[in-house]
Amino acid sequence: MMVSILYNILIVNRICTQKTGISMMVSEAGKKMLTDTKLRNLKPAEKPYKLTDRDGLYVTVLSTGTVSFRYNYRINNRQETLVIGRYGPAGLTLAEARERLTEAKKALASGRSPSRQKAREKLKTNEADSFGGWAELWLKNHPMAESTRDMRRSVYERDLKAPFGRLKMAEVSHEDLRSLCDKIVARGAPATAIHAREIVQLVFRYALERGHRYDNPAELVRPTSIARFQPKDRALSSEEIGLLYEYLERVSTAPTFRLAVKLLLLTMLRKSELTDAVWTEVNFMDAIWIIPGERMKRRNPHVVHLSRQALDIFVALKTCAGGSRYVLPSRYDQDSPMSKATLNRVTTLAYRAAQKDNKPLEDFCIHDLRRTASTILHEAGYNTDWIEKCLAHEQKGVRAVYNKAEYAEQRRAMLQDWADMIDRWTIRPERQGRLAGLPPPSEHQSTAPLPASPMQPNA
């Protein structure tokens, strides 16, 4: 009987060898499973051969000496083979291979092909498994304002690319992210640290939305644990505006920087919209400044109606700019605009100098100048639509569909009133006749009293 069984095994083995080139060797007549000792002692043969384990698991020993775990199965009336992985120090142990066999059988029981599932996972890994690869895809394809994209790319290039760019997504840990954010905060840039953490979070979410699941390290690094900021509701009072102008004169900085701060307050613009301005955008005769859409946050062109005071500043800046195409050229390169951080440093010097003299000028940032103008003009009763147009805020919803008005005349009059208000708060009797950092004012300098009531919308 035993001889008959062995004979049948030899016949099957010969058939397999003829069809696949791989012979089937059953250890001790198929009575014993594989062990790590047996696997370590396997030797290559002239032709590949197999050794069975249990539950359909077997190893293939190639003529090169490579030993790999495999599993044959049928699904949807087709035969498939799952290559589970290599055996050895750099591969799988026998126990790990058996665990993966169990996972494969669970997938098979739920109607999923284990080999195709493994191929899909491998494809995902090959597509973009590094943080740098996913970050580049996100920066290129994720919808966001172009100014935001530019800012986020800058943060990625400066602070994230070097430490994380070459790491696999699974290698970026929350401990690494925490350490990086702490270093950024330590150099005095807490806002940048918050943005760095947000970029990591969004890159991992972008990967997840495309079927690549990784633990998101940013979920364990809360923004409030990196830095805390005052609520974004800071608006300067009229007294503080007077102190700002006074201490802008006292701090050691270039006259053009003082003028730039004042121009931002007068025009209600964002910082980058001024620092990147070129002279071809300014029309002195018509007293307008047209900023092209590519430089605006919402990508729409914006017209700034210039008050007499703003025109005087532009004349002074034109005198200082020399032959540069930029309204505010860099001090070191006339062919480049000034650094966006420069104006932040100037306002910081001003309010710190005031605080040193015990003056009531609290901390503020450049963006607060926009909020200041909006707050005071709203309190004075000016129409919200005019103010929002000056701020280059785009309306949303049904109102945006039907309200296409530009309110050019109303905005021009309101900005002139706004400039006159600032004059009343900043030009004191002992300084009458000159503006801080400006040449003597033009003969057209406004001395008109503040209007009794703001203009109202036309009927």
Rosetta blueprint (number, residue, H / E / L):
1 M L
2 M H
3 V H
4 S H
5 I H
6 L H
7 Y H
8 N H
9 I H
10 L H
11 I H
12 V H
13 N H
14 R H
15 I H
16 C H
17 T H
18 Q H
19 K H
20 T H
21 G L
22 I L
23 S E
24 M E
25 M E
26 V L
27 S H
28 E H
29 A H
30 G H
31 K L
32 K L
33 M L
34 L L
35 T L
36 D H
37 T H
38 K H
39 L H
40 R H
41 N L
42 L L
43 K L
44 P L
45 A L
46 E L
47 K L
48 P L
49 Y E
50 K E
51 L E
52 T E
53 D L
54 R L
55 D L
56 G L
57 L E
58 Y E
59 V E
60 T E
61 V E
62 L L
63 S L
64 T L
65 G L
66 T L
67 V E
68 S E
69 F E
70 R E
71 Y E
72 N E
73 Y E
74 R E
75 I E
76 N L
77 N L
78 R E
79 Q E
80 E E
81 T E
82 L E
83 V E
84 I E
85 G E
86 R E
87 Y E
88 G L
89 P L
90 A L
91 G L
92 L E
93 T L
94 L H
95 A H
96 E H
97 A H
98 R H
99 E H
100 R H
101 L H
102 T H
103 E H
104 A H
105 K H
106 K H
107 A H
108 L H
109 A H
110 S L
111 G L
112 R L
113 S L
114 P H
115 S H
116 R H
117 Q H
118 K H
119 A H
120 R H
121 E H
122 K H
123 L H
124 K H
125 T H
126 N H
127 E H
128 A H
129 D L
130 S E
131 F H
132 G H
133 G H
134 W H
135 A H
136 E H
137 L H
138 W H
139 L H
140 K H
141 N H
142 H L
143 P L
144 M L
145 A L
146 E H
147 S H
148 T H
149 R H
150 D H
151 M H
152 R H
153 R H
154 S H
155 V H
156 Y H
157 E H
158 R H
159 D H
160 L H
161 K H
162 A H
163 P H
164 F H
165 G L
166 R L
167 L L
168 K E
169 M H
170 A H
171 E H
172 V L
173 S L
174 H H
175 E H
176 D H
177 L H
178 R H
179 S H
180 L H
181 C H
182 D H
183 K H
184 I H
185 V H
186 A H
187 R L
188 G L
189 A L
190 P H
191 A H
192 T H
193 A H
194 I H
195 H H
196 A H
197 R H
198 E H
199 I H
200 V H
201 Q H
202 L H
203 V H
204 F H
205 R H
206 Y H
207 A H
208 L H
209 E H
210 R L
211 G L
212 H L
213 R L
214 Y L
215 D L
216 N L
217 P H
218 A H
219 E H
220 L H
221 V L
222 R L
223 P H
224 T H
225 S H
226 I H
227 A L
228 R L
229 F L
230 Q L
231 P L
232 K L
233 D L
234 R L
235 A L
236 L L
237 S L
238 S H
239 E H
240 E H
241 I H
242 G H
243 L H
244 L H
245 Y H
246 E H
247 Y H
248 L H
249 E H
250 R H
251 V L
252 S L
253 T L
254 A L
255 P H
256 T H
257 F H
258 R H
259 L H
260 A H
261 V H
262 K H
263 L H
264 L H
265 L H
266 L H
267 T H
268 M L
269 L L
270 R L
271 K H
272 S H
273 E H
274 L H
275 T H
276 D L
277 A L
278 V E
279 W H
280 T H
281 E H
282 V E
283 N E
284 F L
285 M L
286 D L
287 A L
288 I E
289 W E
290 I E
291 I E
292 P L
293 G H
294 E H
295 R H
296 M L
297 K L
298 R L
299 R L
300 N L
301 P L
302 H E
303 V E
304 V E
305 H E
306 L L
307 S L
308 R H
309 Q H
310 A H
311 L H
312 D H
313 I H
314 F H
315 V H
316 A H
317 L H
318 K H
319 T H
320 C H
321 A H
322 G L
323 G L
324 S L
325 R L
326 Y E
327 V L
328 L L
329 P E
330 S L
331 R L
332 Y L
333 D L
334 Q L
335 D L
336 S L
337 P E
338 M L
339 S L
340 K L
341 A L
342 T H
343 L H
344 N H
345 R H
346 V H
347 T H
348 T H
349 L H
350 A H
351 Y H
352 R H
353 A H
354 A H
355 Q H
356 K H
357 D L
358 N L
359 K L
360 P L
361 L L
362 E L
363 D L
364 F L
365 C L
366 I L
367 H L
368 D H
369 L H
370 R H
371 R H
372 T H
373 A H
374 S H
375 T H
376 I H
377 L H
378 H H
379 E H
380 A L
381 G L
382 Y L
383 N L
384 T H
385 D H
386 W H
387 I H
388 E H
389 K H
390 C H
391 L L
392 A L
393 H L
394 E L
395 Q L
396 K L
397 G H
398 V H
399 R H
400 A H
401 V H
402 Y H
403 N L
404 K L
405 A L
406 E L
407 Y L
408 A H
409 E H
410 Q H
411 R H
412 R H
413 A H
414 M H
415 L H
416 Q H
417 D H
418 W H
419 A H
420 D H
421 M H
422 I H
423 D H
424 R H
425 W H
426 T H
427 I L
428 R L
429 P H
430 E H
431 R H
432 Q L
433 G L
434 R L
435 L L
436 A L
437 G L
438 L L
439 P L
440 P L
441 P L
442 S L
443 E L
444 H L
445 Q L
446 S L
447 T L
448 A L
449 P L
450 L L
451 P L
452 A L
453 S L
454 P L
455 M L
456 Q L
457 P L
458 N L
459 A L
